[in-house]
Amino acid sequence: MDCGTTGRSSPPSFSSSSASSASDGAKRIVRDATWVLSMVVLLGTVLIWIMMPTNTYRNHWSLSILAKSGSSTYFGYQGYTMLMFTFPVLFIACLGCLYLHLGNKSSEPQAGKSGDKRNKVLAMPKRPALVSGPLGIVSWIELAFFVMFIALLVWSLATYLRSSFLDIERMGPINGDKVWEAKLESSGLWLGVVGYIPLAFLFFPVTRASSVLPLFGLTSEASIKYHIWLGHIVMVIFTAHGLIYILYWAVTHNISEMVKWEKTGVSNVAGELSLLAGVGLWATTFPRVRRKMFELFFYAHCLYILFMFFFVLHVGIYASFVILPGFYLFLVDRYLRFLQSRHRARLLSARVLPCDTVELNFSKTPGLEYTPTSIMFMNVPSLSKLQWHPFTISSNSNLEKDKLSIIIKNEGTWSQKLYQILSSPSPPDRLDVSVEGPYGPASTHFLRHEKLVMVSGGSGISPFISVIREFIFMSTTFKSLTPKLTLICAFKNSSDLTMLDLVLPISGTPSDLSNLQLQIEAYVTREKKAATRSWKQARAVWFKPSSHDEPLSAVLGPNSWLWLGAVISVSFVMFLILIGIITRYYIYPKDHNQNKFSTASRAVLNILVLCISIGFAASTAFLWNKRINAKEAKQIKHLVTPVHSPGSGVYNAETELESLPHQSLVQATNLHFGERPDLKKMLFECKESSVGVLVCGPKKMRQEVAAICSSGLADNLRFESISFSW
């Protein structure tokens, strides 16, 4: 599902401007109120997490709520955890859907007119605090939240252990254990309970169409590092939890406990299976393994299914609802992605560049709109039926209403195979492709700055192509003032300069650069002078359309956020109704809320009903919107073969003379050979009051730019890194 399927509306006429302003004002009020309400609910949820280890919560709050909800014949004790932990998070997710739906139609501010003093105040916490190290590039606000999160874990464990140790010393150990053995067992128990906290947050960053992350100005692709941090914390805690229990069983001569699967209560075998699956996944996530054996890393991540399944069987469904909200939203997103990926995308053409780069052009419905820097996941079954790879979208949905383009650099085994197929003398006349997305920020804030400096290395230029095209659209269509743009791009060889061809679209709205203040500084680092044009010309590969292929469209239609909120709420209500009926007429007559019913059976029933509810709600929404998307697809059924792909805008003089936009692009480009850009000098020379600095490229380049922006020598620099890896 696209995170921004509703694009910027056309400028209103004079007669309707007053009504439009009033409507926008009302939407803004509702949107702000929605955000405030979601933050209030969030703070309440955080307060519960903070209070959980205390005697006040355990002996007063929880007992009071359990007395009212635990006697329910419809939900039993799990009604308590659903009310306290699951419902608030899903309510926040639904509020986020409304917030994003209202925000999609808001207009962009004028360049540099969004409050310079306010921007300076907000920019301070976002400055890089750490540039290198195990956490990567971390801003001050990220570091503050990370420290607070670690403090919450330490506080929770210390409070649990203090209370538990006092009880052991006061009442003595049970089961004939020694005091230190009882404390060892207690340490393992409460360490596992503390592991619930990072596990509860683990799946939020990898929910691609998340309605929660945008409430904090985040996107899934920018939050991957949080998932990595949380994953390491989860596995460290749970591994220590498992090892402590194994040690406890060994010293108390109860090692046979490892193979016990109790009918009720905690199942040790299920916990061990969950831990084994988690450790197997965890072992492939370290940078050296992930980079050298990406396929192993990719396939090993499928073990999360076993990890979560056996975790639920281990602790029971009652405790699982403490951590299930994030996983619930992930399942909704994952199933919608599955539905979208079942259809073959209509691939129109490929533009093969001599720099081992290919641009793929897909057909799309006019209603599918997305923001600059968005990404899309792609699968080519002929290369691998299971592997999905993310690629930056280079096209602009405003300039190219019926086409979407992505750029793929030949940098891995999978992309190498694809490039070889498309660059062969006899490329295939069609290629089966499935996609998921697009995904991207709900809105962009580039117009807040007076100047944008985009620093790229190699294929890192891809997201900036979409940014430039967005400003081309705004400067030509709305005649609005746009920030000054400086693109600093570093390439290894002269042939890589052909990637600059992709800055301008080959179809769509005419690209007029006269109103755009664009300057391109291109550096070729491994060549001392301009090489003679010995490489092959860029060439186009056209694919035959198939009746089975479909144009790309938003998986839940133009009002995707409202539909997502409906899917979340309807599926959860459906789950409550079904599990309530099953509990009342099947489980309760056997159990009477005495925990005599099999823990594993109850967990499996809940998991099954949960999946059925999500599947029904999501499938209904998907099929309903599929009919709408089919009507849009008919509008572009008859495809017109486009003109031949242009050559290099930097080197091809004939192309330059034939195309005024390409000629303007060449005039805006300065070439530098045999040197690297002096980023410090170039950034410090920017004297505008607000300069947005975006960087996408190798790790060292991102760290260098982050260090410059965090040095404190220039208060006007606003740093932002665009990268999947850190």
Salt bridges, closest charged atoms under 4 A:
GLU108 OE2 - ARG8 NH2 3.31
ASP116 OD2 - LYS120 NZ 3.92
GLU142 OE1 - LYS225 NZ 3.02
ASP167 OD1 - ARG170 NH2 2.47
GLU169 OE2 - LYS183 NZ 2.76
GLU257 OE2 - LYS260 NZ 3.18
ASP333 OD2 - ARG337 NE 3.02
GLU359 OE1 - ARG351 NE 2.94
GLU369 OE2 - LYS401 NZ 3.89
GLU400 OE2 - LYS403 NZ 3.48
GLU400 OE2 - ARG469 NH1 2.98
ASP429 OD2 - LYS544 NZ 3.75
ASP432 OD1 - ARG430 NH2 2.47
GLU436 OE1 - ARG208 NH1 2.62
GLU436 OE1 - ARG337 NH1 3.30
GLU470 OE2 - ARG8 NH1 3.00
ASP496 OD1 - LYS409 NZ 3.50
GLU521 OE1 - HIS672 NE2 2.67
ASP549 OD2 - ARG430 NH1 2.96
GLU550 OE2 - HIS343 ND1 3.34
ASP591 OD2 - ARG602 NH2 3.51
GLU675 OE2 - HIS672 ND1 3.81
GLU688 OE2 - LYS484 NZ 3.32
